[in-house]
Amino acid sequence: MAAFAIKIILAYLIGSLSGSLLLGRLRGVDIRTLGSGNAGGTNALRTQGKAFGVSVLLFDMIKGIVAAGGIPLLLPTSAALTPWLPMACAIAVVAGHVWPIWFGFRGGKGAATLVGVLLVLAPLGLVPVLGVWVIVLITSGYVGLATILGGLAFVAYAFLMPLRPPIEWFGVAMALFLIFTHRSNIRRLFAGTEHRVVRAMVLRRRES
């Protein structure tokens, strides 16, 4: 049990290494004071450009890969807890990204880190996730909506396959978590004030 707890703490601490905030310090900016105020890849891309945004996304994805794929291999863990360990580390690294202890518990929304996690836990599950994400983005222009529906697509994939029960319920938990972290996006959608990435909308480009 001690080894299990240590691994969870390590995953959380790794998650707390926020890509946008660490890389932002190198260029003298705090991403939380710009754009939407969120310390995530989308705001980084929107306010600092493609190179910076992609760097942040890769940084945050690698955190998920290390936490879900590397940390469970450290220290022996009881056989009863082993099947749940990758998912527990995955949840911890996402929680660290959203509430980073190093940055006053103000982080991003967890989407990029979750992609890294899924690359380890269920790589084929990224096919419906990214497929839905792209379709929603190019038809609506809403990144937040695309992310939420992408998370729900993984839940459908997990139960239809079916995958091992820990991953199924991990998918449910993370889909609900994405809805929670994107609650401000949902409010803005209903209010009609949500930011739309017009350049990503294929249909609008064709109409114009």
Order of alpha helices (4+ residues) and beta strands (2+ residues): alpha-alpha-alpha-alpha-alpha-alpha-alpha-alpha-alpha-alpha-alpha
